[in-house]
Amino acid sequence: MKVKLMVLAVIGLVVGSFIFIGIGVNAASVYDDGEGYSTLTVSSDQVYTVEEMLVAAIEDEYLAQATYQAIIDAYGNIKPFSKIILAEQTHIDLLLPLFEAYGIEVPVNNASEFVVLPESISSALATGIEAETLNIAMYQVFLGQEGLPEDLQSVFELLLNASENHLRAFSRDRIAGVCGDVANAIQNRFRNGGRNGNQNNNQNCTGSSTGRQGK
């Protein structure tokens, strides 16, 4: 009972802070706003070739990695992005040997050109949730393909499980994202702080490490 009351008190404080400050923070996902990157729309009623699946998979991992890096560059080493960004490179590394095994050309990674930067930490977390949700749906479709080669199945299952873990992490940290947005708004409203101050507030709210990670 005490724990529930504490949670309600924290939520009330956060909501009250937004009302007091009088700000409008965009907490919506922007992941699907960047059009033109991937040419494949995955659907459960379609049959895909090995090349189509591998290209779609690595492009999806490219875009997630580029999006999370842009968020880190803008807001600092906030959790869970600071950990998940490392995992995205592992995902790409798991897919690359499959391109070689099947003689398929690896697509150029220009995903950073299609990234839409979220306007707030809350929006960034919502973007992460959507990115992982779409990633999970894609691998579920690919794993449902008849005659899927065993090597693709093994890698896709690993990537599916990893994305499910990432989704839980993004969902768990949404309140911390609101905290970061409130801290930024307070500083910008009353102290006229700059980006460095914003990053310090983000890190205090999310419990991340100090310092800014570059590209």
Beta strands, then each sheet from edge to edge (+ up, - down):
end
